[in-house]
Amino acid sequence: MKLALTAYVVYLIAVIVYSLATERRRLLLTHLKYNVLIIGAIIMVLPFYWMVITSFKDYAEAMASPPTWWPRKFLWQNYVEAWNKPEVGFARYFFVSTYTAVVSTAGTLVTSMLAGYAFARMNFVGKGLFFYIVLATLMVPGEVLLIPKYIILANLGWLDTYKALIVPWLASVFTIFLVRQFFMTIPNDLWDAAQIDGAGRWRFLWLVMVPLSKPVLITSGIFSFIGTWNSLLWPIVVTSKPEMRTLMVGLQVLNTEAGSEFHLLMAASTFCILPIVIIFFVLQRFFIEGIARSGLKS
């Protein structure tokens, strides 16, 4: 580690000296820019690297000071032990989180497409006012609505059910805004052509607008899935049965049951975060495209 840092400092000094000696300031600025980006990337990746590496260590090495940056021996059984550590096991937590995340994401996309299309393409009385009222709800902290939501679900008898984990998240104001902005970039000429072919609004939405909106829908889906997957406070509030706990609640339970076994906590954290990391990298191209195009208007 010290050798790598020394080599990096020597490299920086050599670049600065060479650039100043040859009066190539543009080269110096380019190197400095990329080095700042590299340092930022290392800072972002380092916690994940530390989590994964620690998950393979034994207890003594995980708690050693100074820490080791590479395990002396890779202990794969840490993952098996962490997987089976809670009372019901992480398999159940994975199922609950996957089911709620998939259903919530699908519902969010459907409601956002319908609401986004209405705000972007349809004209009705109070459209602008209603849209701003919907956007204003983004300013309300989620914690303020926690008790009212809980009371409503308790009166409906939905506590400790999938409905409590899914129904409150079937609509997202942020996703509606994102989809609406993207729909506004699609030319109105397509609607005129669809009308000539005899298509109504419903057919135009699903056969024209939705296929053209794949990037923003995938982006919204990623946001919704990750938000549901990482949810902790709401599942703790509306569930008490072990079999209805989500993955993040399971991690909290493991933290209580095996708080001193740091290597097991890192192993559990690694296989909990792995699915969303894979999803992001697989759909990264659509994610970037959806973000880039949602703020544009033709």
C-alpha positions as CSV (number, residue, x, y, z in Angstrom):
1,M,0.0,0.0,0.0
2,K,2.8,2.4,0.9
3,L,4.7,1.5,-2.2
4,A,1.7,2.2,-4.4
5,L,1.2,5.6,-2.8
6,T,4.8,6.5,-3.2
7,A,4.8,5.5,-6.9
8,Y,1.6,7.6,-7.4
9,V,3.2,10.7,-5.8
10,V,6.4,10.2,-7.9
11,Y,4.2,10.0,-11.0
12,L,2.4,13.2,-10.2
13,I,5.6,15.1,-9.5
14,A,7.1,13.8,-12.8
15,V,4.0,14.9,-14.8
16,I,4.1,18.4,-13.2
17,V,7.8,18.9,-13.8
18,Y,7.6,17.7,-17.4
19,S,4.6,19.9,-18.1
20,L,6.2,23.0,-16.7
21,A,9.5,22.3,-18.3
22,T,8.0,21.9,-21.8
23,E,5.3,24.7,-21.1
24,R,2.5,22.2,-21.9
25,R,0.0,23.5,-19.5
26,R,-2.9,21.8,-21.3
27,L,-1.2,18.4,-20.7
28,L,-0.9,19.3,-17.0
29,L,-4.5,20.3,-16.7
30,T,-5.6,17.1,-18.4
31,H,-3.6,14.9,-16.1
32,L,-4.8,16.8,-13.0
33,K,-8.4,16.4,-14.2
34,Y,-8.1,12.7,-14.7
35,N,-6.3,12.2,-11.4
36,V,-9.0,14.0,-9.6
37,L,-11.6,11.7,-11.2
38,I,-9.4,8.6,-10.3
39,I,-9.1,9.7,-6.7
40,G,-12.9,10.3,-6.5
41,A,-13.5,6.9,-8.0
42,I,-11.2,5.2,-5.5
43,I,-12.9,7.0,-2.6
44,M,-16.3,5.7,-3.9
45,V,-15.2,2.1,-4.5
46,L,-13.1,1.7,-1.4
47,P,-16.0,1.0,1.1
48,F,-17.3,-1.7,-1.3
49,Y,-13.9,-3.2,-1.7
50,W,-13.4,-3.2,2.1
51,M,-16.8,-4.9,2.6
52,V,-16.1,-7.7,0.1
53,I,-12.6,-8.3,1.3
54,T,-13.6,-8.4,5.0
55,S,-16.4,-10.9,4.2
56,F,-13.7,-13.5,3.4
57,K,-11.7,-13.0,6.5
58,D,-12.0,-14.8,9.8
59,Y,-13.0,-13.0,13.0
60,A,-9.5,-12.3,14.2
61,E,-8.3,-10.8,10.9
62,A,-11.5,-8.8,10.4
63,M,-10.9,-7.1,13.8
64,A,-7.1,-6.8,13.4
65,S,-5.4,-3.4,13.8
66,P,-3.8,-2.3,11.6
67,P,-6.2,-3.8,9.1
68,T,-5.1,-6.1,6.2
69,W,-6.0,-5.1,2.7
70,W,-6.1,-8.7,1.4
71,P,-7.3,-11.8,3.4
72,R,-4.7,-14.4,4.4
73,K,-7.2,-17.1,3.4
74,F,-10.5,-16.8,1.6
75,L,-13.2,-18.3,3.9
76,W,-16.3,-19.0,1.7
77,Q,-18.1,-20.6,4.6
78,N,-18.7,-17.1,6.0
79,Y,-21.4,-16.7,3.3
80,V,-23.0,-20.0,4.3
81,E,-22.9,-19.1,8.0
82,A,-24.3,-15.6,7.4
83,W,-27.0,-17.0,5.1
84,N,-28.3,-19.4,7.7
85,K,-27.7,-17.2,10.8
86,P,-31.1,-15.5,11.2
87,E,-34.1,-17.4,12.5
88,V,-35.9,-17.9,9.2
89,G,-32.8,-17.6,7.0
90,F,-31.9,-15.1,4.3
91,A,-33.7,-17.1,1.6
92,R,-37.0,-16.0,3.0
93,Y,-35.8,-12.4,3.2
94,F,-34.7,-12.5,-0.4
95,F,-38.0,-13.8,-1.5
96,V,-40.0,-11.1,0.3
97,S,-37.7,-8.3,-0.9
98,T,-37.7,-9.6,-4.5
99,Y,-41.5,-10.0,-4.6
100,T,-42.2,-6.6,-3.1
101,A,-39.6,-4.8,-5.3
102,V,-40.8,-6.4,-8.5
103,V,-44.5,-5.8,-7.9
104,S,-43.9,-2.3,-6.6
105,T,-41.7,-1.4,-9.6
106,A,-44.3,-2.8,-12.1
107,G,-47.1,-0.8,-10.4
108,T,-45.0,2.4,-10.2
109,L,-44.2,2.2,-13.9
110,V,-47.9,1.6,-14.9
111,T,-49.2,4.5,-12.8
112,S,-46.4,6.8,-13.9
113,M,-47.0,6.1,-17.6
114,L,-50.7,6.9,-17.2
115,A,-50.2,10.0,-15.1
116,G,-47.2,11.2,-17.1
117,Y,-49.1,10.8,-20.4
118,A,-52.0,12.8,-19.0
119,F,-49.8,15.6,-17.8
120,A,-47.7,15.7,-21.0
121,R,-50.2,15.1,-23.8
122,M,-53.8,15.7,-22.6
123,N,-55.5,19.0,-21.9
124,F,-58.0,19.3,-19.1
125,V,-59.2,22.0,-16.6
126,G,-56.6,22.6,-13.9
127,K,-53.9,20.6,-15.5
128,G,-51.1,22.9,-14.6
129,L,-52.3,23.6,-11.0
130,F,-52.9,19.9,-10.4
131,F,-49.4,19.1,-11.7
132,Y,-47.8,21.6,-9.4
133,I,-49.8,20.3,-6.5
134,V,-48.5,16.8,-7.2
135,L,-44.9,18.1,-7.5
136,A,-45.4,19.9,-4.1
137,T,-45.8,16.6,-2.4
138,L,-42.1,16.0,-3.0
139,M,-41.4,18.6,-0.4
140,V,-43.2,16.7,2.3
141,P,-40.8,14.5,4.3
142,G,-41.7,10.8,4.2
143,E,-41.6,10.6,8.0
144,V,-44.5,13.0,8.3
145,L,-46.7,10.6,6.4
146,L,-45.5,7.5,8.4
147,I,-48.2,7.6,11.1
148,P,-51.2,8.4,8.9
149,K,-50.2,5.6,6.5
150,Y,-49.8,3.2,9.4
151,I,-53.2,4.1,10.9
152,I,-54.9,3.6,7.5
153,L,-53.2,0.2,7.0
154,A,-54.1,-0.8,10.5
155,N,-57.7,0.0,10.0
156,L,-57.7,-2.0,6.8
157,G,-56.1,-4.9,8.5
158,W,-53.1,-5.0,6.2
159,L,-50.4,-5.1,8.8
160,D,-48.0,-8.0,8.4
161,T,-49.1,-8.6,4.8
162,Y,-47.6,-8.0,1.3
163,K,-50.2,-5.3,0.7
164,A,-48.7,-3.2,3.4
165,L,-45.3,-3.5,1.8
166,I,-46.5,-2.9,-1.8
167,V,-49.6,-0.7,-2.1
168,P,-48.3,2.5,-0.5
169,W,-45.5,2.5,-3.1
170,L,-47.5,1.8,-6.3
171,A,-47.2,5.5,-7.3
172,S,-44.1,7.8,-7.3
173,V,-44.3,11.5,-7.9
174,F,-40.6,11.6,-8.9
175,T,-41.2,8.9,-11.5
176,I,-44.3,10.6,-12.8
177,F,-42.3,13.8,-13.3
178,L,-39.4,11.9,-15.0
179,V,-41.8,10.1,-17.4
180,R,-43.8,13.3,-18.1
181,Q,-40.6,15.1,-19.0
182,F,-39.6,12.4,-21.4
183,F,-43.0,12.2,-23.0
184,M,-42.8,15.9,-23.8
185,T,-39.7,15.3,-25.9
186,I,-41.6,13.0,-28.3
187,P,-42.9,15.0,-31.4
188,N,-46.6,15.7,-31.7
189,D,-46.4,14.6,-35.3
190,L,-46.6,11.0,-34.1
191,W,-49.9,11.7,-32.4
192,D,-51.2,13.3,-35.6
193,A,-50.1,10.3,-37.7
194,A,-51.7,7.9,-35.2
195,Q,-55.0,9.7,-35.3
196,I,-55.0,9.4,-39.1
197,D,-54.5,5.6,-38.7
198,G,-57.5,5.5,-36.4
199,A,-55.6,5.1,-33.1
200,G,-57.0,6.5,-29.9
201,R,-55.0,7.7,-26.9
202,W,-54.9,4.4,-25.2
203,R,-53.5,2.6,-28.3
204,F,-51.1,5.5,-29.0
205,L,-49.8,5.3,-25.4
206,W,-49.0,1.6,-25.5
207,L,-48.0,1.1,-29.1
208,V,-46.0,4.4,-29.7
209,M,-45.1,6.3,-26.5
210,V,-44.1,3.3,-24.4
211,P,-41.7,1.7,-26.9
212,L,-40.1,5.0,-27.6
213,S,-39.7,5.6,-23.8
214,K,-37.7,2.5,-23.0
215,P,-34.7,4.4,-21.6
216,V,-36.7,6.5,-19.1
217,L,-38.9,3.5,-18.1
218,I,-35.8,1.4,-17.4
219,T,-34.3,4.3,-15.4
220,S,-37.5,4.8,-13.4
221,G,-37.6,1.0,-12.8
222,I,-34.1,1.0,-11.5
223,F,-34.9,3.9,-9.1
224,S,-38.0,2.2,-7.9
225,F,-36.5,-1.2,-7.5
226,I,-33.5,0.1,-5.6
227,G,-35.7,2.2,-3.4
228,T,-37.9,-0.7,-2.5
229,W,-35.0,-3.1,-2.1
230,N,-33.2,-0.8,0.3
231,S,-36.3,0.2,2.3
232,L,-35.8,-0.3,6.1
233,L,-38.0,2.0,8.1
234,W,-41.3,1.2,6.5
235,P,-41.0,-2.6,6.7
236,I,-40.0,-2.3,10.3
237,V,-43.1,-0.3,11.0
238,V,-45.7,-2.4,9.2
239,T,-44.3,-5.9,9.9
240,S,-43.5,-7.8,13.0
241,K,-43.6,-11.5,11.9
242,P,-40.1,-12.9,11.0
243,E,-41.4,-14.4,7.7
244,M,-42.6,-11.0,6.5
245,R,-39.3,-9.2,7.0
246,T,-37.4,-7.8,4.0
247,L,-33.7,-8.1,3.3
248,M,-32.7,-4.8,5.0
249,V,-34.7,-5.7,8.1
250,G,-33.0,-9.1,8.1
251,L,-29.6,-7.3,8.0
252,Q,-30.7,-5.3,11.1
253,V,-31.7,-8.6,12.8
254,L,-28.3,-10.1,12.0
255,N,-26.6,-7.0,13.3
256,T,-28.4,-7.6,16.6
257,E,-27.8,-11.3,16.7
258,A,-24.2,-11.3,15.5
259,G,-23.1,-7.7,16.1
260,S,-19.6,-8.8,17.2
261,E,-19.1,-11.1,14.2
262,F,-18.1,-8.4,11.8
263,H,-17.0,-10.7,9.0
264,L,-20.5,-12.3,8.9
265,L,-22.1,-8.8,8.7
266,M,-19.9,-8.0,5.7
267,A,-20.7,-11.3,4.0
268,A,-24.5,-10.6,4.5
269,S,-24.1,-7.1,3.2
270,T,-22.2,-8.3,0.2
271,F,-24.9,-10.8,-1.0
272,C,-27.6,-8.3,-0.2
273,I,-26.2,-5.5,-2.4
274,L,-25.1,-7.8,-5.2
275,P,-28.4,-8.1,-7.1
276,I,-28.9,-4.3,-7.4
277,V,-25.2,-3.9,-8.5
278,I,-25.8,-6.5,-11.3
279,I,-29.0,-4.8,-12.4
280,F,-27.3,-1.4,-12.6
281,F,-24.4,-2.6,-14.6
282,V,-26.6,-4.6,-17.0
283,L,-28.9,-1.6,-17.6
284,Q,-26.4,1.2,-17.2
285,R,-26.6,2.3,-20.9
286,F,-30.4,2.8,-20.6
287,F,-30.0,4.5,-17.2
288,I,-27.6,7.1,-18.5
289,E,-29.7,7.7,-21.6
290,G,-32.9,8.1,-19.7
291,I,-31.4,10.7,-17.3
292,A,-29.8,12.6,-20.2
293,R,-33.0,12.8,-22.3
294,S,-35.6,13.4,-19.6
295,G,-34.7,17.0,-19.1
296,L,-34.8,17.9,-22.9
297,K,-37.8,19.3,-24.7
298,S,-38.2,19.3,-28.5
